[in-house]
Amino acid sequence: MKLETLQNLPSWEWPKDAGETILRILEDKKSRPSDRLLAAELAGDFVVICDDVLAALLTVLDDDAEAIELRGGAAIALGPALEHADTDGFDDPDDMPITESMFRKIQETLRKLYMDAPVPKDVRRRILEASVRAPQDWHQAAVRAAYSSDDEEWKLTAVFCMKYIRGFDDQILESLKSSNADIHFEAVSAAGNWELRAAWPHIAALVSSEGVEKNLLLAAIEAAAIIRPQEAEEVLGDLLESDDEDIVDAVEEALAMAEAVWGGDEEDEESGR
């Protein structure tokens, strides 16, 4: 089966040998660069995650001779496995698609490569973005340094990482004012994840305004339901009349989530978290 076929299928419909196909192309340096890049992207899907696939991604990432874009793609593909393992742990190894030793190896490799200054900037950015999905002690300083950079791309990486690393409420709120659309989007997502009540006026304004870019609106819808679930229906209800099915679906999911977490008890009105 061709990779393009897998790309156009939901992963739960992939054939049993999908992982073998992805692995073969990822490891074959004679394959077309575009195919290997797509293989790296698909390798991050939970359906095919296993130690062999992750080992191949690490090999690509650690190879200075590989293309920067491919190395970055390999780093990002490691993120879902890290997050799943960090969230669920290894109390029942039989339920985990990877071994604890592989999990630790990924963490150690990502940290080593991130601290290696000669590694290209775009690869280091992707390493940081992937590694924070299983937070470690070194991430606080790394994210703070990235945010302090004059480089807008590093700042974007930092705000993305703030969704996973605690302790950056002020920076998230500051980034909500950014003129950079990508940084603004990541700040909205991070504000929702950490339930930043001080971000509420900004989030509420986004969901009630016309002309907001779709991906930003979707992020704001989710954030609204998390930050003030008791007011979600009031601020999101009108969007149920949207002609865009994605927006309607997002609102319905947000309202269901809000109802699940909001028990009807009065919450303290705080200006920030």
BELRA-V673342 format. One record per helix or strand of 3 or more residues. SS is the DSSP state (~ for helix, > for strand). FROM is the first residue (numbers start at 1). TO is the last residue. Records with the same first field share a line. If there is no record, write none. Layout:
# BELRA-V673342
SS=FROM-TO + FROM-TO
This chain:
# BELRA-V673342
~=3-7 + 11-13 + 18-27 + 33-43 + 51-61 + 68-88 + 93-95 + 100-114 + 121-134 + 139-148 + 152-161 + 169-175 + 181-193 + 197-208 + 214-227 + 229-241 + 245-261
